[in-house]
Amino acid sequence: MQRLNCEKFPCHFSEQDCSLCFCPFYPCREKRTGGREKDDTWCCENCIIIHQPEVAAMVLDSLMNGEEIKSVWKKLEARL
């Protein structure tokens, strides 16, 4: 899904899934995502994981089914 009128679109790549316009795992501090420390803050500008359609669907479905964030993060870590 894409929200074409978003002022940040595309924030990562074309064909991205924008179902989650924020990351529920921020700050993950997981360098395998492409994120990094920048100016004493966790910077996600190189992370495209949450916008991959299959990942966004899994995260949304899991959260909507009442799974805890920690549990959903463990599923996501398995994909990294």
mmCIF file of the N, C-alpha and C atoms, coordinates in Angstrom:
data_MODEL
# 
_entry.id   MODEL 
# 
loop_
_atom_site.group_PDB 
_atom_site.id 
_atom_site.type_symbol 
_atom_site.label_atom_id 
_atom_site.label_alt_id 
_atom_site.label_comp_id 
_atom_site.label_asym_id 
_atom_site.label_entity_id 
_atom_site.label_seq_id 
_atom_site.pdbx_PDB_ins_code 
_atom_site.Cartn_x 
_atom_site.Cartn_y 
_atom_site.Cartn_z 
_atom_site.occupancy 
_atom_site.B_iso_or_equiv 
_atom_site.pdbx_formal_charge 
_atom_site.auth_seq_id 
_atom_site.auth_comp_id 
_atom_site.auth_asym_id 
_atom_site.auth_atom_id 
_atom_site.pdbx_PDB_model_num 
ATOM 1   N N  . MET A 1 1  ? 0.850  -1.173  0.000  1.00 0.00 ? 1  MET A N  1 
ATOM 2   C CA . MET A 1 1  ? 0.000  0.000   0.000  1.00 0.00 ? 1  MET A CA 1 
ATOM 3   C C  . MET A 1 1  ? 0.896  1.237   0.000  1.00 0.00 ? 1  MET A C  1 
ATOM 4   N N  . GLN A 1 2  ? 0.521  2.230   -0.758 1.00 0.00 ? 2  GLN A N  1 
ATOM 5   C CA . GLN A 1 2  ? 1.313  3.452   -0.807 1.00 0.00 ? 2  GLN A CA 1 
ATOM 6   C C  . GLN A 1 2  ? 0.419  4.662   -0.579 1.00 0.00 ? 2  GLN A C  1 
ATOM 7   N N  . ARG A 1 3  ? 0.889  5.555   0.256  1.00 0.00 ? 3  ARG A N  1 
ATOM 8   C CA . ARG A 1 3  ? 0.188  6.816   0.484  1.00 0.00 ? 3  ARG A CA 1 
ATOM 9   C C  . ARG A 1 3  ? 0.948  7.875   -0.289 1.00 0.00 ? 3  ARG A C  1 
ATOM 10  N N  . LEU A 1 4  ? 0.542  8.101   -1.525 1.00 0.00 ? 4  LEU A N  1 
ATOM 11  C CA . LEU A 1 4  ? 1.285  8.962   -2.440 1.00 0.00 ? 4  LEU A CA 1 
ATOM 12  C C  . LEU A 1 4  ? 1.301  10.427  -2.023 1.00 0.00 ? 4  LEU A C  1 
ATOM 13  N N  . ASN A 1 5  ? 0.359  10.850  -1.197 1.00 0.00 ? 5  ASN A N  1 
ATOM 14  C CA . ASN A 1 5  ? 0.323  12.253  -0.786 1.00 0.00 ? 5  ASN A CA 1 
ATOM 15  C C  . ASN A 1 5  ? 1.170  12.527  0.460  1.00 0.00 ? 5  ASN A C  1 
ATOM 16  N N  . CYS A 1 6  ? 1.883  11.534  0.940  1.00 0.00 ? 6  CYS A N  1 
ATOM 17  C CA . CYS A 1 6  ? 2.746  11.733  2.104  1.00 0.00 ? 6  CYS A CA 1 
ATOM 18  C C  . CYS A 1 6  ? 3.935  12.606  1.703  1.00 0.00 ? 6  CYS A C  1 
ATOM 19  N N  . GLU A 1 7  ? 4.231  13.598  2.519  1.00 0.00 ? 7  GLU A N  1 
ATOM 20  C CA . GLU A 1 7  ? 5.345  14.511  2.207  1.00 0.00 ? 7  GLU A CA 1 
ATOM 21  C C  . GLU A 1 7  ? 6.699  13.814  2.223  1.00 0.00 ? 7  GLU A C  1 
ATOM 22  N N  . LYS A 1 8  ? 6.776  12.642  2.813  1.00 0.00 ? 8  LYS A N  1 
ATOM 23  C CA . LYS A 1 8  ? 8.039  11.902  2.876  1.00 0.00 ? 8  LYS A CA 1 
ATOM 24  C C  . LYS A 1 8  ? 8.157  10.856  1.757  1.00 0.00 ? 8  LYS A C  1 
ATOM 25  N N  . PHE A 1 9  ? 7.102  10.631  0.989  1.00 0.00 ? 9  PHE A N  1 
ATOM 26  C CA . PHE A 1 9  ? 7.092  9.562   -0.013 1.00 0.00 ? 9  PHE A CA 1 
ATOM 27  C C  . PHE A 1 9  ? 7.964  9.899   -1.199 1.00 0.00 ? 9  PHE A C  1 
ATOM 28  N N  . PRO A 1 10 ? 8.720  8.974   -1.761 1.00 0.00 ? 10 PRO A N  1 
ATOM 29  C CA . PRO A 1 10 ? 9.076  7.711   -1.115 1.00 0.00 ? 10 PRO A CA 1 
ATOM 30  C C  . PRO A 1 10 ? 10.242 7.952   -0.161 1.00 0.00 ? 10 PRO A C  1 
ATOM 31  N N  . CYS A 1 11 ? 10.102 7.481   1.051  1.00 0.00 ? 11 CYS A N  1 
ATOM 32  C CA . CYS A 1 11 ? 11.166 7.750   2.016  1.00 0.00 ? 11 CYS A CA 1 
ATOM 33  C C  . CYS A 1 11 ? 12.301 6.744   1.890  1.00 0.00 ? 11 CYS A C  1 
ATOM 34  N N  . HIS A 1 12 ? 12.049 5.589   1.288  1.00 0.00 ? 12 HIS A N  1 
ATOM 35  C CA . HIS A 1 12 ? 13.106 4.596   1.159  1.00 0.00 ? 12 HIS A CA 1 
ATOM 36  C C  . HIS A 1 12 ? 13.312 4.121   -0.281 1.00 0.00 ? 12 HIS A C  1 
ATOM 37  N N  . PHE A 1 13 ? 12.285 3.585   -0.904 1.00 0.00 ? 13 PHE A N  1 
ATOM 38  C CA . PHE A 1 13 ? 12.427 3.021   -2.243 1.00 0.00 ? 13 PHE A CA 1 
ATOM 39  C C  . PHE A 1 13 ? 11.055 2.961   -2.901 1.00 0.00 ? 13 PHE A C  1 
ATOM 40  N N  . SER A 1 14 ? 11.038 2.937   -4.222 1.00 0.00 ? 14 SER A N  1 
ATOM 41  C CA . SER A 1 14 ? 9.756  2.815   -4.907 1.00 0.00 ? 14 SER A CA 1 
ATOM 42  C C  . SER A 1 14 ? 9.226  1.408   -4.663 1.00 0.00 ? 14 SER A C  1 
ATOM 43  N N  . GLU A 1 15 ? 7.935  1.243   -4.753 1.00 0.00 ? 15 GLU A N  1 
ATOM 44  C CA . GLU A 1 15 ? 7.267  -0.039  -4.504 1.00 0.00 ? 15 GLU A CA 1 
ATOM 45  C C  . GLU A 1 15 ? 7.264  -0.418  -3.023 1.00 0.00 ? 15 GLU A C  1 
ATOM 46  N N  . GLN A 1 16 ? 7.607  0.521   -2.149 1.00 0.00 ? 16 GLN A N  1 
ATOM 47  C CA . GLN A 1 16 ? 7.601  0.216   -0.728 1.00 0.00 ? 16 GLN A CA 1 
ATOM 48  C C  . GLN A 1 16 ? 6.174  0.121   -0.210 1.00 0.00 ? 16 GLN A C  1 
ATOM 49  N N  . ASP A 1 17 ? 5.990  -0.616  0.861  1.00 0.00 ? 17 ASP A N  1 
ATOM 50  C CA . ASP A 1 17 ? 4.706  -0.711  1.532  1.00 0.00 ? 17 ASP A CA 1 
ATOM 51  C C  . ASP A 1 17 ? 4.713  0.311   2.661  1.00 0.00 ? 17 ASP A C  1 
ATOM 52  N N  . CYS A 1 18 ? 3.796  1.250   2.618  1.00 0.00 ? 18 CYS A N  1 
ATOM 53  C CA . CYS A 1 18 ? 3.752  2.329   3.601  1.00 0.00 ? 18 CYS A CA 1 
ATOM 54  C C  . CYS A 1 18 ? 2.661  2.111   4.647  1.00 0.00 ? 18 CYS A C  1 
ATOM 55  N N  . SER A 1 19 ? 2.256  0.864   4.842  1.00 0.00 ? 19 SER A N  1 
ATOM 56  C CA . SER A 1 19 ? 1.223  0.581   5.846  1.00 0.00 ? 19 SER A CA 1 
ATOM 57  C C  . SER A 1 19 ? 1.649  1.077   7.223  1.00 0.00 ? 19 SER A C  1 
ATOM 58  N N  . LEU A 1 20 ? 2.933  1.009   7.495  1.00 0.00 ? 20 LEU A N  1 
ATOM 59  C CA . LEU A 1 20 ? 3.473  1.503   8.754  1.00 0.00 ? 20 LEU A CA 1 
ATOM 60  C C  . LEU A 1 20 ? 4.330  2.725   8.431  1.00 0.00 ? 20 LEU A C  1 
ATOM 61  N N  . CYS A 1 21 ? 3.830  3.913   8.718  1.00 0.00 ? 21 CYS A N  1 
ATOM 62  C CA . CYS A 1 21 ? 4.633  5.095   8.410  1.00 0.00 ? 21 CYS A CA 1 
ATOM 63  C C  . CYS A 1 21 ? 5.531  5.458   9.582  1.00 0.00 ? 21 CYS A C  1 
ATOM 64  N N  . PHE A 1 22 ? 5.550  4.609   10.590 1.00 0.00 ? 22 PHE A N  1 
ATOM 65  C CA . PHE A 1 22 ? 6.523  4.719   11.667 1.00 0.00 ? 22 PHE A CA 1 
ATOM 66  C C  . PHE A 1 22 ? 6.898  3.296   12.033 1.00 0.00 ? 22 PHE A C  1 
ATOM 67  N N  . CYS A 1 23 ? 8.022  3.126   12.633 1.00 0.00 ? 23 CYS A N  1 
ATOM 68  C CA . CYS A 1 23 ? 8.461  1.785   13.001 1.00 0.00 ? 23 CYS A CA 1 
ATOM 69  C C  . CYS A 1 23 ? 8.075  1.497   14.446 1.00 0.00 ? 23 CYS A C  1 
ATOM 70  N N  . PRO A 1 24 ? 7.288  0.459   14.684 1.00 0.00 ? 24 PRO A N  1 
ATOM 71  C CA . PRO A 1 24 ? 6.904  0.145   16.058 1.00 0.00 ? 24 PRO A CA 1 
ATOM 72  C C  . PRO A 1 24 ? 8.071  -0.373  16.898 1.00 0.00 ? 24 PRO A C  1 
ATOM 73  N N  . PHE A 1 25 ? 9.202  -0.638  16.252 1.00 0.00 ? 25 PHE A N  1 
ATOM 74  C CA . PHE A 1 25 ? 10.370 -1.167  16.955 1.00 0.00 ? 25 PHE A CA 1 
ATOM 75  C C  . PHE A 1 25 ? 11.423 -0.096  17.245 1.00 0.00 ? 25 PHE A C  1 
ATOM 76  N N  . TYR A 1 26 ? 11.152 1.154   16.880 1.00 0.00 ? 26 TYR A N  1 
ATOM 77  C CA . TYR A 1 26 ? 12.128 2.223   17.078 1.00 0.00 ? 26 TYR A CA 1 
ATOM 78  C C  . TYR A 1 26 ? 12.349 2.490   18.562 1.00 0.00 ? 26 TYR A C  1 
ATOM 79  N N  . PRO A 1 27 ? 13.561 2.636   18.985 1.00 0.00 ? 27 PRO A N  1 
ATOM 80  C CA . PRO A 1 27 ? 14.816 2.390   18.278 1.00 0.00 ? 27 PRO A CA 1 
ATOM 81  C C  . PRO A 1 27 ? 15.255 0.947   18.483 1.00 0.00 ? 27 PRO A C  1 
ATOM 82  N N  . CYS A 1 28 ? 15.383 0.203   17.410 1.00 0.00 ? 28 CYS A N  1 
ATOM 83  C CA . CYS A 1 28 ? 15.740 -1.210  17.530 1.00 0.00 ? 28 CYS A CA 1 
ATOM 84  C C  . CYS A 1 28 ? 17.215 -1.403  17.860 1.00 0.00 ? 28 CYS A C  1 
ATOM 85  N N  . ARG A 1 29 ? 18.041 -0.482  17.407 1.00 0.00 ? 29 ARG A N  1 
ATOM 86  C CA . ARG A 1 29 ? 19.494 -0.547  17.615 1.00 0.00 ? 29 ARG A CA 1 
ATOM 87  C C  . ARG A 1 29 ? 20.110 -1.826  17.030 1.00 0.00 ? 29 ARG A C  1 
ATOM 88  N N  . GLU A 1 30 ? 19.467 -2.340  15.987 1.00 0.00 ? 30 GLU A N  1 
ATOM 89  C CA . GLU A 1 30 ? 19.951 -3.546  15.318 1.00 0.00 ? 30 GLU A CA 1 
ATOM 90  C C  . GLU A 1 30 ? 20.629 -3.152  14.011 1.00 0.00 ? 30 GLU A C  1 
ATOM 91  N N  . LYS A 1 31 ? 21.938 -3.251  13.970 1.00 0.00 ? 31 LYS A N  1 
ATOM 92  C CA . LYS A 1 31 ? 22.700 -2.803  12.801 1.00 0.00 ? 31 LYS A CA 1 
ATOM 93  C C  . LYS A 1 31 ? 22.429 -3.637  11.557 1.00 0.00 ? 31 LYS A C  1 
ATOM 94  N N  . ARG A 1 32 ? 21.924 -4.864  11.716 1.00 0.00 ? 32 ARG A N  1 
ATOM 95  C CA . ARG A 1 32 ? 21.607 -5.685  10.544 1.00 0.00 ? 32 ARG A CA 1 
ATOM 96  C C  . ARG A 1 32 ? 20.475 -5.087  9.718  1.00 0.00 ? 32 ARG A C  1 
ATOM 97  N N  . THR A 1 33 ? 19.724 -4.141  10.282 1.00 0.00 ? 33 THR A N  1 
ATOM 98  C CA . THR A 1 33 ? 18.637 -3.502  9.545  1.00 0.00 ? 33 THR A CA 1 
ATOM 99  C C  . THR A 1 33 ? 19.150 -2.421  8.597  1.00 0.00 ? 33 THR A C  1 
ATOM 100 N N  . GLY A 1 34 ? 20.379 -2.005  8.794  1.00 0.00 ? 34 GLY A N  1 
ATOM 101 C CA . GLY A 1 34 ? 20.916 -0.881  8.035  1.00 0.00 ? 34 GLY A CA 1 
ATOM 102 C C  . GLY A 1 34 ? 20.907 0.398   8.859  1.00 0.00 ? 34 GLY A C  1 
ATOM 103 N N  . GLY A 1 35 ? 20.292 0.340   10.032 1.00 0.00 ? 35 GLY A N  1 
ATOM 104 C CA . GLY A 1 35 ? 20.269 1.491   10.929 1.00 0.00 ? 35 GLY A CA 1 
ATOM 105 C C  . GLY A 1 35 ? 21.633 1.684   11.581 1.00 0.00 ? 35 GLY A C  1 
ATOM 106 N N  . ARG A 1 36 ? 21.801 2.872   12.179 1.00 0.00 ? 36 ARG A N  1 
ATOM 107 C CA . ARG A 1 36 ? 23.087 3.179   12.809 1.00 0.00 ? 36 ARG A CA 1 
ATOM 108 C C  . ARG A 1 36 ? 22.916 4.341   13.781 1.00 0.00 ? 36 ARG A C  1 
ATOM 109 N N  . GLU A 1 37 ? 23.913 4.502   14.635 1.00 0.00 ? 37 GLU A N  1 
ATOM 110 C CA . GLU A 1 37 ? 23.933 5.656   15.533 1.00 0.00 ? 37 GLU A CA 1 
ATOM 111 C C  . GLU A 1 37 ? 24.361 6.883   14.716 1.00 0.00 ? 37 GLU A C  1 
ATOM 112 N N  . LYS A 1 38 ? 23.684 7.999   14.921 1.00 0.00 ? 38 LYS A N  1 
ATOM 113 C CA . LYS A 1 38 ? 24.026 9.244   14.225 1.00 0.00 ? 38 LYS A CA 1 
ATOM 114 C C  . LYS A 1 38 ? 23.632 10.397  15.142 1.00 0.00 ? 38 LYS A C  1 
ATOM 115 N N  . ASP A 1 39 ? 24.597 11.203  15.487 1.00 0.00 ? 39 ASP A N  1 
ATOM 116 C CA . ASP A 1 39 ? 24.335 12.363  16.355 1.00 0.00 ? 39 ASP A CA 1 
ATOM 117 C C  . ASP A 1 39 ? 23.618 11.956  17.645 1.00 0.00 ? 39 ASP A C  1 
ATOM 118 N N  . ASP A 1 40 ? 24.099 10.892  18.281 1.00 0.00 ? 40 ASP A N  1 
ATOM 119 C CA . ASP A 1 40 ? 23.544 10.401  19.543 1.00 0.00 ? 40 ASP A CA 1 
ATOM 120 C C  . ASP A 1 40 ? 22.085 9.948   19.454 1.00 0.00 ? 40 ASP A C  1 
ATOM 121 N N  . THR A 1 41 ? 21.653 9.561   18.264 1.00 0.00 ? 41 THR A N  1 
ATOM 122 C CA . THR A 1 41 ? 20.288 9.087   18.036 1.00 0.00 ? 41 THR A CA 1 
ATOM 123 C C  . THR A 1 41 ? 20.352 7.891   17.103 1.00 0.00 ? 41 THR A C  1 
ATOM 124 N N  . TRP A 1 42 ? 19.366 7.020   17.171 1.00 0.00 ? 42 TRP A N  1 
ATOM 125 C CA . TRP A 1 42 ? 19.299 5.892   16.253 1.00 0.00 ? 42 TRP A CA 1 
ATOM 126 C C  . TRP A 1 42 ? 18.715 6.382   14.935 1.00 0.00 ? 42 TRP A C  1 
ATOM 127 N N  . CYS A 1 43 ? 19.465 6.203   13.845 1.00 0.00 ? 43 CYS A N  1 
ATOM 128 C CA . CYS A 1 43 ? 19.076 6.683   12.520 1.00 0.00 ? 43 CYS A CA 1 
ATOM 129 C C  . CYS A 1 43 ? 18.625 5.497   11.662 1.00 0.00 ? 43 CYS A C  1 
ATOM 130 N N  . CYS A 1 44 ? 17.422 5.564   11.138 1.00 0.00 ? 44 CYS A N  1 
ATOM 131 C CA . CYS A 1 44 ? 16.832 4.474   10.350 1.00 0.00 ? 44 CYS A CA 1 
ATOM 132 C C  . CYS A 1 44 ? 16.851 4.743   8.850  1.00 0.00 ? 44 CYS A C  1 
ATOM 133 N N  . GLU A 1 45 ? 17.519 5.786   8.400  1.00 0.00 ? 45 GLU A N  1 
ATOM 134 C CA . GLU A 1 45 ? 17.392 6.190   7.004  1.00 0.00 ? 45 GLU A CA 1 
ATOM 135 C C  . GLU A 1 45 ? 17.811 5.125   6.005  1.00 0.00 ? 45 GLU A C  1 
ATOM 136 N N  . ASN A 1 46 ? 18.641 4.169   6.396  1.00 0.00 ? 46 ASN A N  1 
ATOM 137 C CA . ASN A 1 46 ? 19.058 3.118   5.464  1.00 0.00 ? 46 ASN A CA 1 
ATOM 138 C C  . ASN A 1 46 ? 18.323 1.807   5.685  1.00 0.00 ? 46 ASN A C  1 
ATOM 139 N N  . CYS A 1 47 ? 17.364 1.787   6.593  1.00 0.00 ? 47 CYS A N  1 
ATOM 140 C CA . CYS A 1 47 ? 16.597 0.574   6.864  1.00 0.00 ? 47 CYS A CA 1 
ATOM 141 C C  . CYS A 1 47 ? 15.374 0.531   5.954  1.00 0.00 ? 47 CYS A C  1 
ATOM 142 N N  . ILE A 1 48 ? 15.252 -0.529  5.180  1.00 0.00 ? 48 ILE A N  1 
ATOM 143 C CA . ILE A 1 48 ? 14.076 -0.679  4.313  1.00 0.00 ? 48 ILE A CA 1 
ATOM 144 C C  . ILE A 1 48 ? 13.196 -1.846  4.755  1.00 0.00 ? 48 ILE A C  1 
ATOM 145 N N  . ILE A 1 49 ? 13.586 -2.523  5.817  1.00 0.00 ? 49 ILE A N  1 
ATOM 146 C CA . ILE A 1 49 ? 12.916 -3.758  6.213  1.00 0.00 ? 49 ILE A CA 1 
ATOM 147 C C  . ILE A 1 49 ? 11.431 -3.568  6.497  1.00 0.00 ? 49 ILE A C  1 
ATOM 148 N N  . ILE A 1 50 ? 11.063 -2.585  7.290  1.00 0.00 ? 50 ILE A N  1 
ATOM 149 C CA . ILE A 1 50 ? 9.671  -2.418  7.691  1.00 0.00 ? 50 ILE A CA 1 
ATOM 150 C C  . ILE A 1 50 ? 8.776  -2.066  6.503  1.00 0.00 ? 50 ILE A C  1 
ATOM 151 N N  . HIS A 1 51 ? 9.353  -1.619  5.406  1.00 0.00 ? 51 HIS A N  1 
ATOM 152 C CA . HIS A 1 51 ? 8.571  -1.259  4.219  1.00 0.00 ? 51 HIS A CA 1 
ATOM 153 C C  . HIS A 1 51 ? 8.526  -2.345  3.157  1.00 0.00 ? 51 HIS A C  1 
ATOM 154 N N  . GLN A 1 52 ? 9.119  -3.501  3.416  1.00 0.00 ? 52 GLN A N  1 
ATOM 155 C CA . GLN A 1 52 ? 8.975  -4.624  2.491  1.00 0.00 ? 52 GLN A CA 1 
ATOM 156 C C  . GLN A 1 52 ? 7.557  -5.167  2.672  1.00 0.00 ? 52 GLN A C  1 
ATOM 157 N N  . PRO A 1 53 ? 6.811  -5.335  1.584  1.00 0.00 ? 53 PRO A N  1 
ATOM 158 C CA . PRO A 1 53 ? 5.396  -5.723  1.699  1.00 0.00 ? 53 PRO A CA 1 
ATOM 159 C C  . PRO A 1 53 ? 5.136  -6.936  2.594  1.00 0.00 ? 53 PRO A C  1 
ATOM 160 N N  . GLU A 1 54 ? 5.929  -7.988  2.465  1.00 0.00 ? 54 GLU A N  1 
ATOM 161 C CA . GLU A 1 54 ? 5.673  -9.190  3.276  1.00 0.00 ? 54 GLU A CA 1 
ATOM 162 C C  . GLU A 1 54 ? 5.972  -8.947  4.752  1.00 0.00 ? 54 GLU A C  1 
ATOM 163 N N  . VAL A 1 55 ? 6.943  -8.096  5.042  1.00 0.00 ? 55 VAL A N  1 
ATOM 164 C CA . VAL A 1 55 ? 7.280  -7.778  6.433  1.00 0.00 ? 55 VAL A CA 1 
ATOM 165 C C  . VAL A 1 55 ? 6.197  -6.887  7.031  1.00 0.00 ? 55 VAL A C  1 
ATOM 166 N N  . ALA A 1 56 ? 5.793  -5.857  6.304  1.00 0.00 ? 56 ALA A N  1 
ATOM 167 C CA . ALA A 1 56 ? 4.747  -4.955  6.804  1.00 0.00 ? 56 ALA A CA 1 
ATOM 168 C C  . ALA A 1 56 ? 3.469  -5.736  7.094  1.00 0.00 ? 56 ALA A C  1 
ATOM 169 N N  . ALA A 1 57 ? 3.108  -6.665  6.207  1.00 0.00 ? 57 ALA A N  1 
ATOM 170 C CA . ALA A 1 57 ? 1.898  -7.476  6.417  1.00 0.00 ? 57 ALA A CA 1 
ATOM 171 C C  . ALA A 1 57 ? 2.034  -8.344  7.666  1.00 0.00 ? 57 ALA A C  1 
ATOM 172 N N  . MET A 1 58 ? 3.186  -8.976  7.846  1.00 0.00 ? 58 MET A N  1 
ATOM 173 C CA . MET A 1 58 ? 3.403  -9.828  9.011  1.00 0.00 ? 58 MET A CA 1 
ATOM 174 C C  . MET A 1 58 ? 3.323  -9.013  10.296 1.00 0.00 ? 58 MET A C  1 
ATOM 175 N N  . VAL A 1 59 ? 3.972  -7.848  10.312 1.00 0.00 ? 59 VAL A N  1 
ATOM 176 C CA . VAL A 1 59 ? 3.979  -7.011  11.508 1.00 0.00 ? 59 VAL A CA 1 
ATOM 177 C C  . VAL A 1 59 ? 2.563  -6.525  11.827 1.00 0.00 ? 59 VAL A C  1 
ATOM 178 N N  . LEU A 1 60 ? 1.860  -6.016  10.830 1.00 0.00 ? 60 LEU A N  1 
ATOM 179 C CA . LEU A 1 60 ? 0.490  -5.531  11.053 1.00 0.00 ? 60 LEU A CA 1 
ATOM 180 C C  . LEU A 1 60 ? -0.428 -6.644  11.528 1.00 0.00 ? 60 LEU A C  1 
ATOM 181 N N  . ASP A 1 61 ? -0.392 -7.790  10.861 1.00 0.00 ? 61 ASP A N  1 
ATOM 182 C CA . ASP A 1 61 ? -1.241 -8.912  11.257 1.00 0.00 ? 61 ASP A CA 1 
ATOM 183 C C  . ASP A 1 61 ? -0.948 -9.332  12.694 1.00 0.00 ? 61 ASP A C  1 
ATOM 184 N N  . SER A 1 62 ? 0.323  -9.444  13.016 1.00 0.00 ? 62 SER A N  1 
ATOM 185 C CA . SER A 1 62 ? 0.718  -9.871  14.359 1.00 0.00 ? 62 SER A CA 1 
ATOM 186 C C  . SER A 1 62 ? 0.243  -8.891  15.415 1.00 0.00 ? 62 SER A C  1 
ATOM 187 N N  . LEU A 1 63 ? 0.447  -7.600  15.171 1.00 0.00 ? 63 LEU A N  1 
ATOM 188 C CA . LEU A 1 63 ? 0.029  -6.584  16.140 1.00 0.00 ? 63 LEU A CA 1 
ATOM 189 C C  . LEU A 1 63 ? -1.492 -6.526  16.266 1.00 0.00 ? 63 LEU A C  1 
ATOM 190 N N  . MET A 1 64 ? -2.188 -6.648  15.131 1.00 0.00 ? 64 MET A N  1 
ATOM 191 C CA . MET A 1 64 ? -3.654 -6.616  15.152 1.00 0.00 ? 64 MET A CA 1 
ATOM 192 C C  . MET A 1 64 ? -4.228 -7.837  15.872 1.00 0.00 ? 64 MET A C  1 
ATOM 193 N N  . ASN A 1 65 ? -3.473 -8.930  15.893 1.00 0.00 ? 65 ASN A N  1 
ATOM 194 C CA . ASN A 1 65 ? -3.906 -10.134 16.604 1.00 0.00 ? 65 ASN A CA 1 
ATOM 195 C C  . ASN A 1 65 ? -3.498 -10.121 18.063 1.00 0.00 ? 65 ASN A C  1 
ATOM 196 N N  . GLY A 1 66 ? -2.961 -8.998  18.532 1.00 0.00 ? 66 GLY A N  1 
ATOM 197 C CA . GLY A 1 66 ? -2.668 -8.829  19.944 1.00 0.00 ? 66 GLY A CA 1 
ATOM 198 C C  . GLY A 1 66 ? -1.316 -9.346  20.406 1.00 0.00 ? 66 GLY A C  1 
ATOM 199 N N  . GLU A 1 67 ? -0.445 -9.695  19.466 1.00 0.00 ? 67 GLU A N  1 
ATOM 200 C CA . GLU A 1 67 ? 0.882  -10.154 19.877 1.00 0.00 ? 67 GLU A CA 1 
ATOM 201 C C  . GLU A 1 67 ? 1.674  -8.990  20.461 1.00 0.00 ? 67 GLU A C  1 
ATOM 202 N N  . GLU A 1 68 ? 2.520  -9.316  21.415 1.00 0.00 ? 68 GLU A N  1 
ATOM 203 C CA . GLU A 1 68 ? 3.351  -8.287  22.029 1.00 0.00 ? 68 GLU A CA 1 
ATOM 204 C C  . GLU A 1 68 ? 4.469  -7.882  21.081 1.00 0.00 ? 68 GLU A C  1 
ATOM 205 N N  . ILE A 1 69 ? 4.899  -6.639  21.192 1.00 0.00 ? 69 ILE A N  1 
ATOM 206 C CA . ILE A 1 69 ? 5.969  -6.104  20.343 1.00 0.00 ? 69 ILE A CA 1 
ATOM 207 C C  . ILE A 1 69 ? 7.208  -6.998  20.387 1.00 0.00 ? 69 ILE A C  1 
ATOM 208 N N  . LYS A 1 70 ? 7.587  -7.470  21.571 1.00 0.00 ? 70 LYS A N  1 
ATOM 209 C CA . LYS A 1 70 ? 8.785  -8.305  21.692 1.00 0.00 ? 70 LYS A CA 1 
ATOM 210 C C  . LYS A 1 70 ? 8.658  -9.580  20.874 1.00 0.00 ? 70 LYS A C  1 
ATOM 211 N N  . SER A 1 71 ? 7.486  -10.160 20.862 1.00 0.00 ? 71 SER A N  1 
ATOM 212 C CA . SER A 1 71 ? 7.238  -11.381 20.098 1.00 0.00 ? 71 SER A CA 1 
ATOM 213 C C  . SER A 1 71 ? 7.325  -11.114 18.599 1.00 0.00 ? 71 SER A C  1 
ATOM 214 N N  . VAL A 1 72 ? 6.743  -10.011 18.166 1.00 0.00 ? 72 VAL A N  1 
ATOM 215 C CA . VAL A 1 72 ? 6.771  -9.656  16.740 1.00 0.00 ? 72 VAL A CA 1 
ATOM 216 C C  . VAL A 1 72 ? 8.206  -9.341  16.322 1.00 0.00 ? 72 VAL A C  1 
ATOM 217 N N  . TRP A 1 73 ? 8.969  -8.666  17.180 1.00 0.00 ? 73 TRP A N  1 
ATOM 218 C CA . TRP A 1 73 ? 10.364 -8.346  16.878 1.00 0.00 ? 73 TRP A CA 1 
ATOM 219 C C  . TRP A 1 73 ? 11.173 -9.630  16.685 1.00 0.00 ? 73 TRP A C  1 
ATOM 220 N N  . LYS A 1 74 ? 10.907 -10.656 17.510 1.00 0.00 ? 74 LYS A N  1 
ATOM 221 C CA . LYS A 1 74 ? 11.625 -11.916 17.365 1.00 0.00 ? 74 LYS A CA 1 
ATOM 222 C C  . LYS A 1 74 ? 11.353 -12.545 16.003 1.00 0.00 ? 74 LYS A C  1 
ATOM 223 N N  . LYS A 1 75 ? 10.112 -12.445 15.521 1.00 0.00 ? 75 LYS A N  1 
ATOM 224 C CA . LYS A 1 75 ? 9.782  -12.943 14.174 1.00 0.00 ? 75 LYS A CA 1 
ATOM 225 C C  . LYS A 1 75 ? 10.570 -12.172 13.117 1.00 0.00 ? 75 LYS A C  1 
ATOM 226 N N  . LEU A 1 76 ? 10.630 -10.860 13.306 1.00 0.00 ? 76 LEU A N  1 
ATOM 227 C CA . LEU A 1 76 ? 11.330 -10.019 12.342 1.00 0.00 ? 76 LEU A CA 1 
ATOM 228 C C  . LEU A 1 76 ? 12.832 -10.300 12.363 1.00 0.00 ? 76 LEU A C  1 
ATOM 229 N N  . GLU A 1 77 ? 13.388 -10.493 13.543 1.00 0.00 ? 77 GLU A N  1 
ATOM 230 C CA . GLU A 1 77 ? 14.815 -10.803 13.653 1.00 0.00 ? 77 GLU A CA 1 
ATOM 231 C C  . GLU A 1 77 ? 15.171 -12.063 12.872 1.00 0.00 ? 77 GLU A C  1 
ATOM 232 N N  . ALA A 1 78 ? 14.280 -13.020 12.834 1.00 0.00 ? 78 ALA A N  1 
ATOM 233 C CA . ALA A 1 78 ? 14.517 -14.268 12.117 1.00 0.00 ? 78 ALA A CA 1 
ATOM 234 C C  . ALA A 1 78 ? 14.681 -14.019 10.624 1.00 0.00 ? 78 ALA A C  1 
ATOM 235 N N  . ARG A 1 79 ? 14.161 -12.888 10.113 1.00 0.00 ? 79 ARG A N  1 
ATOM 236 C CA . ARG A 1 79 ? 14.258 -12.546 8.689  1.00 0.00 ? 79 ARG A CA 1 
ATOM 237 C C  . ARG A 1 79 ? 15.540 -11.780 8.346  1.00 0.00 ? 79 ARG A C  1 
ATOM 238 N N  . LEU A 1 80 ? 16.209 -11.266 9.378  1.00 0.00 ? 80 LEU A N  1 
ATOM 239 C CA . LEU A 1 80 ? 17.403 -10.439 9.116  1.00 0.00 ? 80 LEU A CA 1 
ATOM 240 C C  . LEU A 1 80 ? 18.593 -11.276 8.712  1.00 0.00 ? 80 LEU A C  1 
# 
